[in-house]
Amino acid sequence: MTKKLLDVPDSLNEEYYQINLDIRNSFSKYRPPLNIYRFHEAIGRLEPYYRVGERLSNEQVEGLERLVQEGFAFVSRSDHPIYVKHISHQLDLVLIDKNLKPSEICDILMQALTMRMEHFQEQPVKAVYERLREDIFVLTEYLAADIYRIKGLVKRLHKKHTLANHSVNSGIVGLGLFLCMQSEDFTKADIPRKNLDNMALALFLHDVGMAKIPAFIRDKANNLTPEEQSKLLQHPKLGYEVLTKIDAKFSEAEKAVLEHHERMNGSGYPNKLKENEISYVGRLTGIVDSYCAMITDKPYGEGMDPETAVRELARDEKRYDAKITKFFQSEVLTKKLPIAVREIG
């Protein structure tokens, strides 16, 4: 990243983002999507450089590049939704852009990961998966520096159920639960980075087989026919086939994909596994998958509130690992894992 020469006052940072060349290059060259301001050193304040609806001349384009390189180009925080959209396409910038607030980083991560997941589920091939994996690794890099940051993310779960929204919600909630179980109130954790990376990928990918199920079956509000139900029950095995094609067949992903619908009493599918035949990853992913389905709005009904849903899971000891669900319930009810759903733009 280009070195910023201007030492931005805190008061300025509260109202504006200091943009860098990577962000500038994500904008249209001649018609940026948001107003741009330049810092005028002589008077010590910002003044408009470009307004939405105008067109930059070649001379202004060159001038803007100089301003960005010098650290004198800014955009208003009131344009945050537009800024989020653009930085989401270059997610690694959240790790180095010091102007972003924690809440803004969480917004960007959620939007970027959802966008990548949508693209991957539309086209579940290796090249698209690699872009998704890169963004998931930005998330794990962010969390590895401070696992307490997961709290900001679990407050931003998608309210509406779609396949992509469900996968992202499951990834975030699953990581929150996993980190809680591996740490002491987010203050002490010795989690090898590879373990964190693999667990994150597994959770985000667990439902990839659903991308191979026709949308009219996935989204059907009425009862499925026997034939449709049979197709739906194939999605764990279809997901395993996708893992092979995208070269993502590592242990955690295989278990999350194949076992997230297995149940402790053997009533699940596809292999009717029970109790300790189901791996820890499979049991945790199954709990998270069910929970995230329970708290989101669907065509046939509104989602439960997060606390009611976790209580219901904890009561279902026949199908779900009671040790994990009781722990999960405790973390949610005490707000150590402050789960909340909301409309996300």
SULLIN-V39642 format. One record per backbone hydrogen bond with DSSP energy under -1.0 kcal/mol. CO is the residue of the C=O (numbers start at 1). NH is the residue of the N-H. If there is no record, write none. Layout:
co: {CO;CO}
nh: {NH;NH}
This chain:
co: {6;9;10;12;12;15;17;20;21;23;24;30;36;36;37;38;40;40;45;47;50;51;57;58;59;60;61;62;63;64;65;66;67;72;73;74;75;76;77;79;80;81;82;83;84;86;87;90;91;92;93;93;96;97;101;102;103;104;105;106;107;108;109;110;111;112;113;114;115;116;117;118;119;123;125;126;127;128;129;130;131;132;133;134;135;136;137;138;139;140;141;146;147;148;149;150;153;154;157;159;162;163;164;165;166;167;168;169;170;171;172;173;174;175;176;177;178;184;192;193;194;195;196;197;198;199;200;201;205;207;208;209;210;214;214;215;225;226;227;228;229;231;232;234;235;236;237;238;239;240;241;242;243;248;250;251;252;253;254;255;259;261;263;264;274;275;279;280;281;282;283;284;285;286;287;288;289;290;291;294;297;298;301;305;306;307;308;309;310;311;315;316;319;321;322;323;324;325;326;327;328;329;330;331;331;332;337;340;342}
nh: {8;13;14;15;16;77;75;24;25;26;27;56;49;50;74;47;44;45;40;38;36;54;61;62;63;64;65;66;67;68;69;70;72;39;19;37;17;79;80;83;84;85;86;87;88;89;90;93;94;95;96;97;98;100;105;106;107;108;109;110;111;112;113;114;115;116;117;118;119;120;121;122;123;125;129;130;131;132;133;134;135;136;137;138;139;140;141;142;143;144;145;149;150;151;152;154;156;340;342;297;166;167;168;169;170;171;172;173;174;175;176;177;178;179;180;181;182;187;196;197;198;199;200;201;202;203;204;205;208;210;211;212;213;217;218;219;229;230;231;232;233;234;235;238;239;240;241;242;243;244;245;246;248;250;254;255;256;257;258;259;262;269;266;275;277;278;283;284;285;286;287;288;289;290;291;292;293;294;295;304;161;301;298;309;310;311;312;313;314;315;317;320;264;325;326;327;328;329;330;331;332;333;334;336;337;335;339;157;159}
